[in-house]
Amino acid sequence: MGEDRHASGCDLSATSGTVRLSGRLVCADAAQSAAVRQHLDTHLRLSRAEPGCLALEVWQTEDPLAWRVEERFACRAAFDAHQRRSRASAWWEATAAIERDYAIEGG
């Protein structure tokens, strides 16, 4: 059986190379939280369509200024491509000042 390669170049039959980001966006005020809300749908749609994106969820917690973030990518290359794309997006422009409290595992 040959390798199952995705357009990202990742071997999707292997799970050991997956990259997982888990953490929070911590807004300083209601305006920052509103910026997340305003840009979130587009960010999720574009991110989920990226090659190698296995899962990407962002949701508001009980704290109106905190947003939970969970991402999983098939390999480091796919995760790195996501980081580059998102940093060149309207999402990043609107949310760059928001504190990010993330842990990244794998890859």
MOGI-V485652 format. One record per residue. N is the residue number from 1. SS is DSSP state (2 for helix, 1 for strand, 0 for the rest). PSI is psi in whole degrees, -180 to 180 (* if undefined). D_FIRST is the distance of its C-alpha to the first C-alpha in whole Angstrom. Layout:
# MOGI-V485652
n = <N/N>
ss = <SS/SS>
psi = <PSI/PSI>
d_first = <D_FIRST/D_FIRST>
This chain:
# MOGI-V485652
n = <1/2/3/4/5/6/7/8/9/10/11/12/13/14/15/16/17/18/19/20/21/22/23/24/25/26/27/28/29/30/31/32/33/34/35/36/37/38/39/40/41/42/43/44/45/46/47/48/49/50/51/52/53/54/55/56/57/58/59/60/61/62/63/64/65/66/67/68/69/70/71/72/73/74/75/76/77/78/79/80/81/82/83/84/85/86/87/88/89/90/91/92/93/94/95/96/97/98/99/100/101/102/103/104/105/106/107>
ss = <0/0/0/0/1/0/0/0/0/0/1/0/0/0/0/0/0/0/1/1/1/1/1/1/1/1/0/0/0/2/2/2/2/2/2/2/2/2/2/2/2/2/2/2/2/2/2/2/0/0/0/0/1/1/1/1/1/1/1/1/0/0/0/0/0/1/1/1/1/1/1/1/1/0/0/2/2/2/2/2/2/2/2/2/2/2/2/0/0/2/2/2/2/2/2/0/0/0/1/1/1/1/1/1/1/1/0>
psi = <132/171/145/92/133/166/-21/-11/1/147/103/-9/-12/136/-13/-22/1/150/133/129/132/134/-149/150/129/104/146/-25/177/-31/-42/-41/-38/-36/-41/-52/-42/-38/-5/-46/-46/-43/-46/-46/-48/-42/-45/-23/-9/142/132/-5/116/-32/143/117/139/127/152/136/-175/-28/117/-12/1/136/130/139/128/122/147/127/151/-27/172/-39/-43/-41/-45/-39/-40/-45/-44/-46/-45/-31/-13/19/169/-33/-52/-42/-40/-24/5/-32/-7/135/134/123/88/153/137/129/149/-173/*>
d_first = <0/4/7/9/12/15/18/20/17/16/13/13/11/13/17/18/19/21/24/27/31/33/37/40/42/45/48/51/53/53/52/49/48/49/47/44/44/45/42/40/38/38/36/34/33/32/30/28/27/26/22/21/24/22/26/29/33/36/39/43/44/47/49/49/49/45/42/39/36/32/29/25/23/19/20/24/23/23/26/28/28/29/32/33/33/35/37/38/39/42/40/41/44/45/44/44/47/46/45/41/41/37/35/31/29/25/23>
